[in-house]
Amino acid sequence: MEWRGKRGSRNVEDRRRMSGGRAGSIGLVGMLAVLGFGYFFGIDISPMVSGMQQGQNSSGSRELTAEEQRMGEFVSVILAETEDVFGAAIGGNYQDPQMVLYSGTTTSGCGGASAQMGPFYCPADQKVYLDTDFFTVMDQRMGAGGDLAAAYVIAHEVGHHAQNQLGILPKVTQMRQQSSERDSNALSVLTELQADCFAGMWARNSAQDLRITREDIGEAMDAAAAVGDDALMQSAGRAVVPDAFTHGSSAQRQEWFMRGFDSGSLNACNTFGEAGL
C-alpha cells in the first residue's frame, strides 16, 4: 500500500499537542462507533492491553513525536481517500466528516472521550475521534498491524458517517430504543457489519490509487478478525455469548468487508435485509 505523497484532507483537527495527560493503555475497543447520541458500543479488552506502559500526566502543550507526525499524515491521506470514494458513491448531498486526533482524553459532541474507548464516530457533531496510539495496540496486542489494518479502522468509522448521512443511524437508534436488549444488540451488529462492508467498498475503490495488494487485504482481514465479538470475548477470558454480540463475529466481519471489496458498491452492503432500512 502506497500512501505517501498523496493528497491529505483539510478536515483533520489535531488536538494531540494540547494534551491534558496521556491515558496510557487503551482498554476498550470502541472500534466501532456511536450509533446514537451518547451510545458507545465498546467491548472491554483491558485484559489484553493491561501491560501497556502508562504515560505521565502532563498539562499544556507538547511536541509530537516523529511517529505521531507520520500517523497524522497517514490519517489525513486515508481520510482524503474516503472523501473521494464516499462522495462519489453517495452523491452531491454527501458532507465530509471531521477527524479529531487526540491524546488520552478530549471532549466530543457525544460527551467526554478517552483513549480507552477506541476510535468512534459521534453523529451529534459528525466527527470521528481517534487516539492514534490505538494502532499500536492493534499491532502489538491484537496481532493486527499494517497500513491497511489502520486504514480499515478509519474507513469503518467514516462508514458510520455515511450511514448517518443516508439516514440509517437515526432509524437504527429509534428502533433500538423500542427493542428488547437482544434485538437491540442484533441491530447494532447489523449496523457495524454494514460499516465493515462500506470500508471494504472504500478499499476496492481506492485500490488503484493506493496500490492496495492482496497482502494488504490480508492485513484488513486480520484486523476484522481481531475485533470480532467472539475473539474479544475469548481474549478476555469470557464465554462466547452470541446474543451479547454488538459488532459481529470475526467471520462475519471478514465476510462483510470482502463483500464490499468484491463489489465496490454500497448496494452490496444491505445487512439489514427485512429490517426495513
C-alpha positions as CSV (number, residue, x, y, z in Angstrom):
1,M,0.0,0.0,0.0
2,E,1.5,3.3,-1.1
3,W,0.0,6.4,0.7
4,R,3.0,8.8,1.0
5,G,2.8,11.8,-1.3
6,K,-0.9,11.6,-1.8
7,R,-3.4,14.4,-1.1
8,G,-4.2,15.0,2.5
9,S,-7.6,16.1,3.9
10,R,-8.2,19.5,5.2
11,N,-10.8,18.1,7.6
12,V,-8.4,17.0,10.3
13,E,-8.4,18.7,13.7
14,D,-5.2,17.7,15.6
15,R,-5.5,18.1,19.3
16,R,-2.6,15.9,20.3
17,R,-0.4,18.9,21.1
18,M,-3.0,20.1,23.6
19,S,-2.5,17.2,25.9
20,G,-4.2,17.1,29.3
21,G,-2.5,13.9,30.2
22,R,-2.0,10.7,28.3
23,A,-4.2,7.8,29.1
24,G,-1.6,5.1,28.6
25,S,-3.1,1.8,27.8
26,I,-6.2,1.5,25.7
27,G,-8.8,-0.7,27.4
28,L,-11.9,-0.7,25.3
29,V,-12.5,-1.3,21.7
30,G,-15.0,1.2,20.5
31,M,-13.7,0.3,17.1
32,L,-16.7,1.0,16.1
33,A,-18.9,3.7,16.9
34,V,-21.5,5.7,18.4
35,L,-24.9,4.7,17.0
36,G,-26.8,7.4,18.7
37,F,-26.3,10.4,20.9
38,G,-24.1,9.2,23.8
39,Y,-24.5,5.4,22.9
40,F,-21.0,4.0,23.0
41,F,-20.9,0.4,21.9
42,G,-17.5,-0.8,23.2
43,I,-16.2,-4.2,24.3
44,D,-13.8,-4.4,27.2
45,I,-10.4,-5.7,26.1
46,S,-8.5,-4.3,29.0
47,P,-7.0,-7.8,29.9
48,M,-5.3,-7.7,26.5
49,V,-3.7,-4.3,27.0
50,S,-3.2,-4.0,30.7
51,G,0.6,-4.4,30.2
52,M,0.9,-1.3,28.1
53,Q,3.1,1.3,29.6
54,Q,1.4,4.1,31.4
55,G,2.3,7.6,30.3
56,Q,3.0,10.5,32.6
57,N,0.3,13.1,33.2
58,S,1.1,16.5,31.8
59,S,-0.7,19.7,31.0
60,G,-0.3,22.4,28.4
61,S,1.2,21.7,25.0
62,R,3.8,19.3,23.9
63,E,5.8,18.3,20.8
64,L,4.6,15.4,18.6
65,T,7.0,12.5,18.2
66,A,8.2,11.6,14.7
67,E,5.8,8.6,14.7
68,E,2.9,10.7,15.8
69,Q,3.6,13.1,12.9
70,R,3.8,10.1,10.5
71,M,0.5,8.8,11.7
72,G,-1.1,12.2,11.4
73,E,0.0,12.4,7.8
74,F,-1.3,8.8,7.2
75,V,-4.7,9.6,8.7
76,S,-5.0,12.7,6.6
77,V,-4.3,10.8,3.4
78,I,-6.7,8.0,4.2
79,L,-9.4,10.5,5.2
80,A,-9.0,12.3,1.9
81,E,-9.4,9.0,0.1
82,T,-12.7,8.3,1.9
83,E,-13.9,11.8,0.9
84,D,-13.4,10.9,-2.7
85,V,-14.9,7.5,-2.5
86,F,-17.9,8.1,-0.3
87,G,-18.6,11.5,-2.0
88,A,-18.8,9.7,-5.4
89,A,-20.9,6.8,-4.1
90,I,-23.4,8.9,-2.2
91,G,-23.5,12.0,-4.4
92,G,-23.8,15.7,-4.1
93,N,-25.6,15.7,-0.7
94,Y,-22.7,14.0,1.0
95,Q,-20.8,16.2,3.5
96,D,-17.3,15.2,4.6
97,P,-16.8,14.3,8.3
98,Q,-14.2,15.9,10.5
99,M,-11.4,13.8,12.0
100,V,-10.3,14.7,15.5
101,L,-6.9,13.4,16.6
102,Y,-6.2,13.5,20.3
103,S,-4.0,12.0,23.0
104,G,-5.5,10.5,26.2
105,T,-8.7,12.4,26.6
106,T,-10.8,15.1,24.9
107,T,-14.4,16.2,24.5
108,S,-16.9,15.4,21.8
109,G,-20.4,16.3,20.9
110,C,-21.4,12.9,22.4
111,G,-19.6,13.7,25.7
112,G,-16.2,13.0,27.1
113,A,-13.8,10.8,25.0
114,S,-10.8,8.9,26.1
115,A,-8.3,6.5,24.5
116,Q,-10.0,3.7,26.4
117,M,-13.0,4.0,24.1
118,G,-11.0,3.4,21.0
119,P,-11.9,5.2,17.7
120,F,-15.6,6.2,17.4
121,Y,-17.9,8.3,15.3
122,C,-20.1,10.9,17.0
123,P,-23.3,11.7,15.0
124,A,-24.0,14.7,17.1
125,D,-21.1,16.7,15.7
126,Q,-20.4,14.4,12.7
127,K,-16.8,13.9,13.7
128,V,-14.6,10.8,14.0
129,Y,-12.4,10.7,17.2
130,L,-9.1,8.8,17.2
131,D,-6.2,8.5,19.5
132,T,-3.6,7.1,17.1
133,D,-2.0,5.0,19.9
134,F,-4.8,2.6,19.1
135,F,-2.9,1.5,16.1
136,T,0.0,0.5,18.3
137,V,-2.5,-1.6,20.4
138,M,-3.8,-3.3,17.3
139,D,-0.3,-4.2,16.2
140,Q,1.3,-5.2,19.5
141,R,-1.6,-6.6,21.4
142,M,-4.2,-7.7,18.9
143,G,-1.9,-9.0,16.1
144,A,-3.5,-6.7,13.5
145,G,-0.7,-4.4,12.3
146,G,-0.1,-2.8,8.9
147,D,-1.3,0.2,7.0
148,L,-4.5,-1.3,5.6
149,A,-5.4,-2.6,9.0
150,A,-5.2,1.0,10.3
151,A,-7.0,2.4,7.2
152,Y,-9.8,-0.2,7.7
153,V,-10.4,1.4,11.1
154,I,-10.7,4.9,9.6
155,A,-12.8,3.8,6.7
156,H,-15.1,1.9,9.1
157,E,-15.7,5.0,11.2
158,V,-16.3,7.1,8.1
159,G,-18.7,4.3,7.1
160,H,-20.8,5.2,10.2
161,H,-20.8,8.8,9.0
162,A,-22.0,7.6,5.6
163,Q,-24.8,5.7,7.4
164,N,-25.7,8.9,9.3
165,Q,-25.7,10.9,6.0
166,L,-28.0,8.3,4.5
167,G,-30.4,8.4,7.4
168,I,-29.7,4.9,8.6
169,L,-28.2,5.7,12.0
170,P,-31.2,7.8,13.2
171,K,-33.6,4.9,12.2
172,V,-31.4,2.4,14.0
173,T,-31.3,4.5,17.1
174,Q,-35.1,4.8,17.1
175,M,-35.6,1.0,16.5
176,R,-33.1,0.1,19.3
177,Q,-34.9,2.3,21.8
178,Q,-38.1,0.4,21.1
179,S,-36.5,-3.1,21.2
180,S,-35.5,-5.7,23.7
181,E,-31.9,-5.9,24.7
182,R,-31.4,-9.0,22.4
183,D,-33.0,-7.3,19.4
184,S,-31.1,-4.1,20.1
185,N,-27.8,-5.9,20.1
186,A,-28.8,-7.6,16.8
187,L,-29.5,-4.2,15.2
188,S,-26.1,-3.0,16.5
189,V,-24.4,-5.9,14.8
190,L,-26.1,-5.2,11.5
191,T,-25.0,-1.6,11.7
192,E,-21.4,-2.5,12.4
193,L,-21.3,-5.1,9.7
194,Q,-22.6,-2.6,7.2
195,A,-19.9,-0.2,8.2
196,D,-17.4,-3.0,7.6
197,C,-18.9,-3.5,4.2
198,F,-18.6,0.2,3.5
199,A,-14.9,0.0,4.5
200,G,-14.4,-2.8,2.0
201,M,-16.2,-0.8,-0.7
202,W,-13.8,2.1,0.1
203,A,-10.7,-0.2,-0.2
204,R,-11.8,-1.5,-3.6
205,N,-12.3,2.0,-5.0
206,S,-9.0,3.2,-3.5
207,A,-7.1,0.1,-4.6
208,Q,-5.6,1.6,-7.7
209,D,-4.7,5.0,-6.2
210,L,-3.1,3.5,-3.1
211,R,-1.8,0.4,-4.9
212,I,-3.6,-1.9,-2.4
213,T,-2.4,-5.5,-2.8
214,R,-3.8,-8.9,-1.7
215,E,-1.2,-8.9,1.0
216,D,-2.7,-5.6,2.2
217,I,-6.2,-7.1,2.2
218,G,-4.8,-9.8,4.5
219,E,-3.9,-7.1,7.0
220,A,-7.5,-5.8,6.9
221,M,-8.8,-9.4,7.4
222,D,-6.5,-9.8,10.4
223,A,-8.0,-6.6,11.8
224,A,-11.6,-7.7,11.2
225,A,-10.8,-11.0,12.9
226,A,-9.2,-9.3,15.9
227,V,-12.2,-7.1,16.6
228,G,-14.9,-9.8,16.3
229,D,-17.0,-10.1,19.3
230,D,-16.2,-13.8,19.8
231,A,-12.4,-13.1,19.5
232,L,-12.6,-10.3,22.1
233,M,-14.7,-12.3,24.5
234,Q,-12.3,-15.2,24.3
235,S,-9.2,-13.0,24.7
236,A,-10.8,-11.5,27.8
237,G,-11.4,-15.0,29.3
238,R,-15.2,-14.8,28.8
239,A,-17.7,-17.2,27.4
240,V,-18.8,-16.5,23.9
241,V,-22.4,-15.4,24.0
242,P,-23.8,-14.6,20.5
243,D,-26.8,-12.8,21.9
244,A,-24.5,-10.3,23.6
245,F,-22.6,-9.5,20.3
246,T,-22.8,-5.9,19.3
247,H,-20.4,-5.8,16.4
248,G,-20.4,-9.3,14.9
249,S,-18.2,-12.3,14.9
250,S,-14.8,-12.4,13.4
251,A,-16.1,-14.4,10.4
252,Q,-19.0,-12.0,9.9
253,R,-16.8,-9.0,9.9
254,Q,-14.4,-10.5,7.4
255,E,-17.3,-11.7,5.2
256,W,-18.9,-8.2,5.0
257,F,-15.6,-6.4,4.5
258,M,-15.0,-8.7,1.5
259,R,-18.5,-8.3,0.2
260,G,-17.8,-4.6,0.0
261,F,-14.4,-5.1,-1.5
262,D,-15.5,-7.6,-4.1
263,S,-18.4,-5.4,-5.3
264,G,-17.0,-1.9,-4.8
265,S,-20.6,-0.8,-4.3
266,L,-22.8,0.5,-1.4
267,N,-25.7,-1.5,-2.8
268,A,-23.9,-4.8,-1.8
269,C,-23.9,-3.7,1.8
270,N,-27.6,-4.1,2.8
271,T,-27.0,-6.1,6.1
272,F,-30.5,-5.2,7.3
273,G,-32.5,-7.3,4.9
274,E,-36.1,-7.3,6.1
275,A,-35.4,-4.7,8.9
276,G,-36.7,-2.0,6.6
277,L,-33.6,0.2,6.5
